[in-house]
Amino acid sequence: MKNITYNPEFVPKGASTNETYEALTIGAGVQWYEAYAAANDSGRSVVGGMSPGASIGAAGGWLQGGGHSALSPSYGLGVDNAIEITVVTSTGEYLTVNDYQYSDLFWALRGGGGGTYGIVTSVTYRTYPSLPVAFYVMEANVTTSNVMNELIGGVLQFQANLTDAGWGGYGGISINSTYLTIIAPNMSTEVANATTQTLTDFVLSLQSQGVSPYI
């Protein structure tokens, strides 16, 4: 269950031999930090999940729930990057499913209810070249609920533009603070600054109302 294999010429079962992918096959016991390390060793990156320590299972509920990633604006969700899945069904059959065989089960396992249909034992993901990333962090502490409402409303308003520009990541809100941590692969410093400047200016403009930002 901890097996990880990189194949630069992976062919899905049932596909023609000229359909190849630079792919990473991971067992159901692999956690994302392990998958990232294996991909990096081959000079590749993979769309995956995030948690403290990157401990989320790389072939489990993350994928079967859709698979959001900081890289999704650039490369799609986890379900868009799964090429092939092996699964044990409720009848005890061990199946390899993809677009060419058992395609209905392949579809269902990618966001359609996951464990309802069987036990996934491995997933094969397409990979991408490792690229430098731009990194943007915004944190803000707030003293009043009124300005918090204004701050969160503004951040959400700008979020769609950030996604369209290629940024992806994670954020959070507490009773008196908020944060946003986003990345964009292969984005120049100039473009990174230009696409985040409006948000930066907005947050800084609230300092007089009791917002303490860190950007």
Salt bridges, closest charged atoms under 4 A:
GLU22 OE1 - ARG44 NH1 3.26
GLU34 OE1 - LYS2 NZ 2.88
